[in-house]
Amino acid sequence: MSQEAIFLHFGHVASGDAAFFLATLVYVPVGAIALVAAMDIAARNGVGLARHFMARYDRAGILAKVAAFLLVLSSSFDLGYLPSHFKLAPMAAALFSLDAAVLIGSSVLVVTLPALRPAAVILMVAGIVAYMVGGVQLDTTALVAKGIEVLAMGLLLTAIVRAGGQTDQEVPTSASLVAVDAPPPARDNVGRPVRRRARAGGRGRRRTASRSGS
């Protein structure tokens, strides 16, 4: 692979590829924010899919949301590299496209399907391994992108551990709640005088019988 085909650098601002690269760093994250805002507006207007998405997004937690945004930010690096690699290094372009798709897909999983967050971590690790296996040289720009992914992975793992701790807490069953919260059975205050009179009547009959026998 030629040196020119390995990576763009921020210093190459005169080239059209560098302009595209810088544009992706801005517009891809902004587009993700705009998409969430649009889904929120649609949810407020009663759109079913948007309401379903925003309900899950609101329950995702701050760590998962930040991790998802960092994944989108890292994908913008991959997308920015595509124009400069299509002709000179098609294999690298394919790896960048695959990695961007994995990162964007993982960001959606992180905020919508908490049960699949471990799968998102596995996909992120696979993406990093694909970089290494593909022989792509890691310069400063690429290291920044991979550093963002590592930070996102750390936040995501923390979110997974916290969610697991909340799930493992003992939740009282309905039967135990009834047993604990149910008031003691009311005493039969009406029947108590009746029982007393019945016992008193029995004692009286026994006394009468003993007198008559004597």
URVEN-V492690 format. One record per pair of residues at least 24 apart in sequence whose C-alpha atoms are under 8 Angstrom apart, sorted by the first residue. I is the first residue (numbers start at 1). J is the second residue. Records with the same first field share a line. If there is no record, write none. Layout:
BEGIN
I = J  J
END
This chain:
BEGIN
1 = 89
2 = 88
5 = 84  85  88  89
6 = 85  89  136  137
7 = 81  137  139
8 = 81  84
9 = 141
10 = 141
17 = 80  81  83  84
20 = 80
21 = 77  79  80  81
22 = 80
23 = 80
24 = 76  77  79  80
25 = 73  76  77  80
28 = 72  73  76
29 = 69  72  73  76
32 = 69  72
53 = 112
56 = 111  112  113
57 = 111  112
60 = 110  111  112  114
61 = 159
63 = 155  156  158  159
64 = 110  111  155  156  159
65 = 110  111
66 = 152  155
67 = 107  110  151  152  153  155  156
68 = 106  107  108  110  111  152
69 = 107
70 = 148  149  151  152
71 = 103  104  106  107  148  149  152
72 = 103  104  107
73 = 148
74 = 100  103  145  146  148  149
75 = 99  100  101  103  104
76 = 100
77 = 142  145
92 = 134  136
95 = 130  131  134
99 = 127
102 = 127
110 = 156
117 = 156  160
118 = 157  160
121 = 153  156  157
124 = 149  153
END
